Amino acid sequence: MIAACAFSSRTNTVFGSKNRRTPRLAAAVLAAALPLGAAAQGQGLQVFACEPEWAALVKALAPQAQVTAATHARQDAHHIEARPALIAALRRAHLAVCTGASLEVGWLPMLQARAGNAAVRDGQPGMFYAAQQVELIDRRASVGFNDGDVHPEGNPHFHLDPARLAQVARALSQRLAQIDPPQAAAYAARHTAWQADWARGTAQWQQRAAPLKGQRVVGQHNTFAYLWHWLGVQQIADLEPKPGTPPTPSHLQSVLAQVRQAPPIAITHALYQDAQPAQWLARQLGEDKVAVLALPSTVTDDGPSADLASWMDALVTQLLKTLPAR
């Protein structure tokens, strides 16, 4: 069973002898503070995942869990509506797994407040932020109003780096064991098996992707920055004039002038982003010379990217197809 939370002196007054409803109120407070007891008693671990990559990781480490993903690959995780179904899912969750680094700052705090689930508030064991488990790139000491949609904590799209994702997996397996002690040994065993498979996959992807090293791409936003860094690919231009700002005609003209003499192998964008700016640039450069790639920035609901390993494999495969035939 999970360890009991400490109660403040204000909470202790609820249990005073003058309050005739003490047993009922005590039960309510304990239920809010310790919802994981139900999971430990075999009623089923309920997990709320802010993004699909964390839902997929939870399913790999805790296949018995009931997992709700707040977003999917065709949504921008920065901008999600706090729908009633999501509020209900977070309310019954024993564990919430989110990216952090301000990625969900526009909607997660509101969701937490409306759900009223003490177990998944910030600072509680049931609230797991993946960004707190890894080092982020592009950290900033300060962010100005005109800087666009940037994160002072660093780039939050680190799940596109297999090494960082493995770090998160290790920490998540430990957190699962903490909140569901009866299954601790099972979580450790599954993580060991998952880590071995992931390490083999990472080595294979690196070997396959070797021809991509030194290649150049144009991207939209910094979504794939960790992937480029891992593969040795250079993003030479951004379709966005500033992070989070949609491409403008004048900015696209400047990108065209920048890359016309040395076109990239591909112009990339995430599935949830408008393809038209990338397609326009490709037409100007010659569609027979430059590919436009709509890349899944996370696992998809079905198809060739439905789990973490197949998703990473699909990314490498799509990029390799842009290289000239040998």
Residue pairs with C-beta under 8 A, 6 or more apart in sequence:
1 37
1 40
1 41
1 181
2 34
2 36
2 37
2 40
2 179
2 180
2 181
4 30
4 33
4 34
5 33
5 34
5 118
7 29
7 33
11 29
13 19
14 22
14 25
14 26
14 29
15 22
15 25
15 26
16 22
19 25
32 116
32 117
32 118
32 119
33 118
33 119
34 119
35 92
35 93
35 94
35 117
35 118
35 119
35 126
36 94
36 95
36 119
36 126
36 179
36 180
38 44
38 94
39 45
39 46
39 94
39 179
39 180
40 180
40 181
40 182
44 64
44 65
44 66
45 62
45 64
45 65
45 66
45 94
45 95
45 176
45 180
45 183
46 65
46 66
46 68
46 89
46 92
46 93
46 94
46 95
47 55
47 58
47 62
47 65
47 66
47 67
47 68
47 93
47 94
47 95
47 96
47 97
48 67
48 68
48 70
48 86
48 89
48 90
48 93
48 95
48 96
48 97
48 120
49 55
49 58
49 67
49 68
49 69
49 70
49 96
49 97
49 98
50 69
50 70
50 71
50 77
50 96
50 97
50 98
50 99
50 103
50 104
50 108
51 69
51 70
51 71
51 77
51 98
51 99
51 103
51 159
51 298
52 69
52 71
52 72
52 73
52 298
52 299
52 300
52 301
53 159
53 165
53 298
53 299
53 308
54 69
54 97
54 98
54 99
54 130
54 159
54 172
55 67
55 68
55 69
55 97
55 299
56 299
56 307
56 308
56 311
57 97
57 165
57 168
57 169
57 172
57 308
58 65
58 67
58 95
58 97
58 172
59 65
59 67
60 169
60 190
60 194
60 307
60 308
61 169
61 172
61 173
61 176
61 187
61 190
61 191
61 194
62 176
62 180
62 183
62 187
62 190
63 190
64 183
68 86
68 89
68 93
70 80
70 86
70 89
70 111
71 77
71 80
72 300
72 301
73 271
73 272
73 296
73 297
73 298
73 299
73 300
73 301
73 305
74 271
74 272
75 272
76 272
76 273
77 99
77 103
77 104
78 103
78 104
78 106
78 149
78 244
79 106
79 107
80 86
80 104
80 106
80 107
81 107
82 107
82 110
82 111
82 114
86 111
87 111
87 114
87 115
88 115
90 96
90 111
90 112
90 115
90 117
90 120
91 115
91 116
91 117
92 117
93 115
93 117
93 119
93 120
93 126
94 119
94 126
94 179
94 180
95 119
95 120
95 126
95 128
95 175
95 176
95 179
96 120
96 126
96 127
96 128
97 128
97 130
97 172
98 104
98 108
98 127
98 128
98 129
98 130
99 129
99 130
99 131
99 156
99 159
100 129
100 130
100 131
100 132
100 153
100 156
101 129
101 131
101 136
101 151
101 153
101 154
101 155
101 156
102 151
102 152
102 153
102 156
103 131
103 151
103 156
112 120
112 121
112 122
117 126
118 124
119 125
119 126
119 127
120 126
120 127
121 127
125 175
125 178
125 179
126 179
128 171
128 172
128 175
130 158
130 159
130 168
130 171
130 172
131 153
131 154
131 156
131 158
133 167
133 168
133 170
133 171
133 172
134 158
134 164
134 167
134 168
135 154
135 164
136 153
136 154
136 155
136 156
136 158
137 154
137 155
137 158
137 225
137 226
137 229
138 150
138 151
138 154
138 155
138 222
138 225
139 152
139 153
139 154
140 147
140 150
140 151
140 152
140 154
141 152
142 152
143 150
143 151
143 152
146 242
147 242
147 243
148 240
148 242
148 243
148 244
148 245
149 242
149 243
149 244
149 245
150 243
150 244
155 222
155 225
155 226
157 222
157 223
157 224
157 225
157 226
157 297
158 164
158 165
158 226
159 165
159 168
159 226
159 298
160 223
160 224
160 225
160 226
160 227
160 230
160 297
160 315
161 226
161 227
161 229
161 230
162 198
162 201
162 202
162 205
162 230
162 312
163 202
163 230
164 226
165 198
165 308
166 195
166 198
166 199
166 202
169 191
169 194
169 195
169 198
170 191
170 195
173 187
173 188
173 190
173 191
174 187
176 183
176 187
177 183
177 184
177 187
177 188
180 187
197 309
198 308
198 309
201 309
201 312
201 313
205 312
205 313
205 316
208 316
208 320
209 231
209 316
209 319
209 320
211 320
211 323
212 231
212 232
212 233
212 316
212 319
212 320
212 323
213 231
213 232
213 233
214 232
214 233
214 234
215 233
215 234
215 264
215 265
215 323
216 233
216 234
216 235
216 236
216 262
216 264
216 265
217 228
217 233
217 234
217 235
217 236
217 264
217 265
217 266
217 267
217 268
218 235
218 236
218 237
218 238
218 239
218 255
218 259
218 264
218 266
218 267
218 268
218 278
218 281
219 228
219 235
219 237
219 238
219 239
219 267
219 268
219 269
220 238
220 239
220 240
220 247
220 268
220 269
220 270
220 273
220 277
220 278
221 238
221 240
221 243
221 244
221 270
221 273
222 238
222 243
223 270
223 297
224 235
224 268
224 270
224 295
224 297
225 235
227 233
227 315
228 234
228 235
231 316
231 319
233 319
236 258
236 259
236 264
237 255
237 258
237 259
237 264
238 255
239 247
239 251
239 252
239 255
239 267
239 269
239 277
239 278
239 281
240 246
240 247
240 251
241 247
241 248
241 251
246 274
246 277
247 277
252 277
252 280
252 281
255 281
256 281
256 284
256 285
259 285
260 284
260 285
263 285
263 286
263 289
263 290
264 290
265 290
265 291
265 322
265 323
266 290
266 291
266 292
266 293
266 319
266 322
267 278
267 281
267 282
267 290
267 291
267 292
267 293
268 278
268 292
268 293
268 294
268 295
269 275
269 277
269 278
269 292
269 293
269 294
269 295
270 294
270 295
270 296
270 297
271 294
271 295
271 296
271 297
271 300
272 297
275 292
275 294
278 292
279 292
281 290
282 290
282 291
282 292
291 321
291 322
293 318
293 319
293 322
295 315
295 318
296 305
296 311
296 314
296 315
298 311
299 305
299 306
299 307
299 308
299 311
300 306
300 311
304 310
304 313
304 314
305 311
305 314
305 315
